[in-house]
Amino acid sequence: MILVSSCLGGIECRYNGSHAASAKIRKLVNENKAVMACPELLGGFSTPREPAEIIGGTGEDVLNGNAKIVTASGEDVTELYMKGAAKTLAYAKEISASAIILKENSPSCGSGFIYNGTFSGKKITGSGVTAALLKQAGYRVISENQLDDIL
C-alpha cells in the first residue's frame, strides 16, 4: 500500500484551503493501491491556516531540536508539526506502506525541497519534518514529481 499526501489525492487541506491533485495519485487511491493522510491535519491544524516554514534548518534539524517551525506571524507551531509527523509514521506502519508520496516544498511533506524560512518563496534542499521522520524510519519517501519512479 502506498501512503500519499491528502492534498495530492484532491482533498482541500493545504494551508490556503486548496489541493494539489494529481490524476495519477487519484487513480491509485481509486484503485485502492494508495491511502491518504495529511500530517498537518493529523497534528491538529485546521484548514485554512497560516503558512509556516522551518526556521534554522530542515526537518532533520527540527527532529533533533535544532530548528523550529513558525508561522508567517511568528507563532512557533513546531509541536503540532511533530505530532502530525508521529501520527503519520504510526499510520505508515499500520498499513505497511511500501512507498510514501508527499507534497514537495511543505514544512511537513517536502522530501527534496522546503522553503528557506524567510517567507520569500525561496527554497533550499532538504526535507520537511514528516518526510525526515519517515526516512529515518526506513521508508522510501518521494515527491509527486518523482511519481513515475515507482509506477
N, C-alpha and C positions, 0 to 999 in steps of 0.2 A: 504494500500500500504506500502511496506517495502522499506526503503531507504538503499542502500548499497554503500560501497566504490567502486569507479570505478575500482580500481585495482583488486578487488575481482571478478568483472564481466569480467575480461580479458583485460581491457584497459591498455596499457603500459604507465602508468602515474606515477609510483613510482619514487623516486628521481634518481634512476640509469637507468631509461628508461624501467624497467621490469614491469611485472604484477604479481599478486599473485592469479591467477584464481582459483576459487572453482567451481567444477562441480555442486554442489547443488545451489550455488548462480547464476551461469549462467542459470540453469534451471528455477529458479524463475524469472529472467529477461526475458527469452524467453517466459515464460508463462504469461507475463505482471502482475506478482504479486509483482515485485520489480523494482525500478528505480535506476540508478546510479548517483553518484556525487563524485567529488574529491575536497575536501576542499582546497587543496594546489593550484590546477589549478584555482579554483574559486577566490582564494586570489591574483592571478596574477603571480604565478610561472610558469616556463616552464619546460619541460622535455627534457633531464635530468637536474638535478640541484644538487647543493652541499648538502651533508647530513647536517641535522640540529638536534639539541637536545635542550631540555628545561634545562636551567641553573638556579639553585636556587630553584627548587621545581617541581611542577606538573602543569597540565593545569589549575587547580583551582587557583594556585598561579599566573599564567600568567594573568588570568582574573581579579584578584584582584590587579594587578600591582606590585606584589612582586617577580616575576621571569620573565625571558625573554627567547626567543628562538633565538639561534645563530647558524650560520653555522660552519663547521669544521675550517674554516679560520678566524672565529671571527666576521663575519658580523651579526649585530642584524637584524633579519627578523621578529621580533615579530608582527609588524604592518600587514604584509602580512598574517600571520597565523590568526590573529584576524579578518581580513577582510574575509578570507575564512570561518572561523567559523560562522561569522554573516550571510554570504550568504547561508551557508548550513542550518542553523537554519531557515532562511526565506523559503528555499525550502522545508524543512520538514513540515513547517506549510502549505505551498501552496498545498502539496499533501496529507495533513492529515495523515502523517506517523504513522503507528500503531506500528512499531518497526524499529530500526536502527541497521545495522550490519556494523561495522567499522573494519579496519585492525589493529590488535593488534601491539603494540610497537611503533607506529608512534607518533611524537610530535603533530600531529593533531588528529589522529584517535584512538590511543590506549585507550581502555576502561578499562583495568585492569592493564596493564603494559606499561611502557615507558622506554627508555634508560635514564641512570642517569645523563647525561650532561657532561660526561668525554670523550666521543667518544672512549670508551674502550670496547664496546659491553656488558657492564653490565647493567642490568635492575633493576628497582625499581617498587614497587606497585604505581599505580597512573594512571590518565587519561591524554590524550593529550588535547589540548585546545578546539578543536571542540567537542570531546566527553564530556568534562566537561560542555561546554555551553549547549549542548543538554540535558544532565542530569539535569542541573539547571532549564531548561525549562520544565522538567517533562517527557521527553521522555525515553523510555526503550532503552538503548544502550548496545549492546553486541558485542563480537568479533566473528570472523569466527570460533573460537574454541568452541563457545557456540551455534552454529547454530542449533543443534538438540534440544535445549531448546525451540525453537519457532516453529519448524516444526512438 
